[in-house]
């Protein structure tokens, strides 16, 4: 039994990211997608199958042609995952900036009364 593919697996491959870029602009038939790559149509079809399995694209039959359409809402999972680390690093870098600014402030000479 094959494990269900997820969005992270799909976007890990540069060819699949390129396919997403192509179909995000407009619905494209499978042959048009395959023509964009220097690999066999069968290899491109496998990438498209993976993207379809994880919900990033859908395949629609129109007459004799099959068209790929992007479903970019599936990328929300990736966006949410990245956002948590973005907030962490922004907070950490803000703390570092505040610390460095405090180090650079001129120290006031305090005169003591004797």
N, C-alpha and C positions, 0 to 999 in steps of 0.2 A: 504494500500500500504506500503510495507516494504522499509525502507530506504536502499540505497546502502551501503554495508559494505566497510570499508576502511582498509588500511594496518595497521593502528594504532590499530584498534579493533582486527585485526587478531593476531598481535604479543603480545597483552596484556595478552594472555592466555599461561601459561607454556606448556600445552599439544600441542598447535599449534606450539609453538617455537620448541618443540622436534620433531614434524612431519617435520617441515622445515629442521631441522638438518639431519633427516633420508633421505629425498628425495633430499637434496642438493648434496649428495655423488653419488647417482645413481638413475635411474628410478626404482621404486619399485611398485609391485602390491598392491592393497588395502588390501588383506589378510595379506601380510607381514607387512604392516604398523600396522594393527590392532593387530597383535601378539606381538608387542613391548610394548603394554600398558595393564594395569590391569583394563580394562573397557570393556563394550560391544562393539561389532563391530559397532553397530548402533551409539553409542556415538562417536567413532572414525570417522565414516562416516560423522557425523554432523560437526566435526572439519575440516575434509577435504573439505566439502562443503563450509564452510566459507573461507578457504584458497583459494579455487577455485574462489569464488565470488569476492574476492578482487584482484585476479590476481597473487597471490604468487605461486600457482601451477596450472598445467593443468592436465586434466585426458585424457588419450589416450587409446582407445580400441585396443587391439592386440589379435585377435582371441576371445576367451571367457573371457580373462582377461582384467581388467582395470588397467592401470599403472599411477602413480603419477609422474610428473616431476616438478622440481623446476623452477621457473621463478624469480630469485633473483633480476633482474633489477627493479622489483616492489619495492624493498627496498630502492631505490634511494630517494624516497620521505622522508623516515624516516631519512636517512643519511643527507639530506640537512637540515631538520628541526633541527637535533641534532647539526650539524656543526655551525649554527648561534649562539647557546648558548655556544658551545665550544670556539668559537672566543671571545665571550663576557667574559667568565670566564678566559680565558688565558690572555686577556688584563687587567682585574681587578687584577688577581694574580701577573702579571708582575709589575703593579703599586704598589701593596702592597710590593713586594720584593724590588723595588727601594726605597720606603719610609723607610723600615726597614734597608736597607743597609746604607742609609743616616744617620739614627739615630745612627748607630753603628760606624761610622767613628770618629776617634779621633778628638777632636776639637783642633785647633791650638791656642797656647797661643800667643796672639798679644801683643807685648810690646809697650807701648805708650811713646812717647817722651814728656818729661816735660820740 
